[in-house]
Amino acid sequence: MKFILRNFINGILTFVPILLVFYVIYKIFVFLDSLLGNVLREHMKHGYVPGIGLLVTLALITVLGWLSTRFLTGKIIELIDTLLEKIPFVKTIYSIIKDTVQSFLGDKKSFSKVVLVTIPGTSMKSIGFITSEQLEAFYQPLADHVAVYVPQTFQMAGFTFLFPKDDVEVIDVKPEEAMKFILSGGLASKKVEEAEKRETLS
């Protein structure tokens, strides 16, 4: 029984992460492929091949991106952008989605500065990411504060805290490494230590 249990656990530790990664990739592929794939499937009938919807979606996004740099189409897109930002309720949803996408892919990416903050009233430290350094536009008395997003372990949910700038310490850690450290509950650091030990021994 010990032999069976040990190998069962080894199987879980080895293959479950691999299977979950493939499952997530598959779900993302199916979702992106279905955006235009469902429409194309009706017209192509039996000639539809999975993946065509994804390729058409990527091509369409690329073409729209190119059109946004042209004078006439750029003006039309600006007009649509202005209209969406003026419609009640719609402007809230649109601004959240737009700001979120730009924070990851825009010129001024958020989550690029990893910081160390002290939990008020304690000596405990927490790792977070600066998401905004110009809070005076939101509320003038917060001009000397920054917004710090602190993710929760094992999930992407988190909290946004407003700290005085002097209480925030920017640390020299890659955002990807910091996110892995937080989401794994610090377990990711063990792999780094093991890798460093192997390099030292070699």
Buried (B, 14 or more C-beta within 10 A) or exposed (E): EEEEEEEEEEEEEEEEEEEEEEEEEEEEBEEBBBBBBEEBBEEEEEEBEEEBBBBBBEEEEEEEEEEEEEEEEEEEBEEEEEEBEEEEEEEEEBEEEBEEEEBEEEEEEBBEBBBBBBEEEEEEEBBBBBBBEEBEEEEEEBEEBBBBBBBEEEEEEBEEBEBEEEEBEEEEBEBEEBBBBBBBEEEBEEEEEEEEEEEEEE
